[in-house]
Amino acid sequence: MELTKENFDSVVLQAEKLVLVDFWAPWCGPCKVMGPIVDEMDEEIEGLMVGKVNVDEGESLARQFNILSIPTFIIFKGGKEVAKFAGAMSKEELTEKVKQYL
């Protein structure tokens, strides 16, 4: 799901599920590597919702969450940020990071 300043609060902060937000950009090589992995996780992990913020279009959200490098991933649970990490990683590593909050 594409996240914007307009829908972020209603989609992420009021979500009943765990939410993984992927801050990315189309010109970012590591983001291109992580994109399909994140999409697979969205389909495979029960109780997880994935949202994506294109930092070029969502600069205010990137500033709000102090995104200094991409890809950056933030996990939200109950409307609160519970984890934040950056960089490309294996699907197994990202899955492990997410599943500890389910």
N, C-alpha and C positions, 0 to 999 in steps of 0.2 A: 504494500500500500504506500502510495506517495504521500508524504506528510508535508504540510505547509503551516505557516503561522496561523492561518484561519482554522485548520482542523486539528492541530496538535493537541490542544487541551482536551477536546472531546474524545479523540481517538486514543491518545496515549495515557493522559493523566486520569481519565475516568474509566479506563479499561478494567475489565474483570480478570482478564488473562495477564500472564507475564508478557511484557513487550520488549522486544529487541529492536532498538533504533540504530540504523546504519547511516552514518553521515558519510557521504561519498561525493564524487564528481566524475563526469563522463571522461575527462582527460587524465584521470588518475589510474596508472597501471595496476597497482595493488588493489584498487577498488574493483577493477574489471575482473581480477582473479577471485575476489571475495563475493561478488554479486551472485553468481550461480550457487555458491555454497549457502549463502544466506537464503536464497529462494528455496533451495531444497529443504533447509531446516524449517522454513515456514510451513511446508507441506508435511514434513515427517514428524515433528515434535508436537505431541498432543499438549494443549494448554499454552502454546506459545503463539504470539502474533508478531509479525515482523513489519516494521515501517521503515521507509527510507526517506532521507532528507538530502536532496541535491544541494550542496553548500553554495553553489553558484546562484541558485534561485532562492535559497532559504538562508541568506546571510544573517538575518536577524536571529534565527534559531541557532545557527552555528555560534554566533556571539553569545547568545543567552546561555549556552551550555559549554562555553569556553573551548570550542573545538580548535585545536592548534595544528593538528595533522590529520590526514585522512588515509585510509578509512579509520574512523573512530566508531566504536560501538558502545551504546549505553543501554543497560538493562533497567527497566522500570517495573516495580512491583507495587501494587496498591497506590499508583500515582506518584511514587517516590523513586528517585534514582538510587539503585542499590549497587551498581557496578559500572565501571567505565574503563575501557581498554582500547588501544589503538594498534594498527598494523595488520598486515596479512598474517594468516595462520592457517593451520590445517583445519579441515572440517571437524575432525575429532577433538582438537583443542578448543575450538569455538563451542562445540556441542557440550563439552565438559564444563566450560565456564557458565553456559546458560542453564544446564540441568541442575546445578547446585542451588538455583533459586526457585525451581519448580516445586 
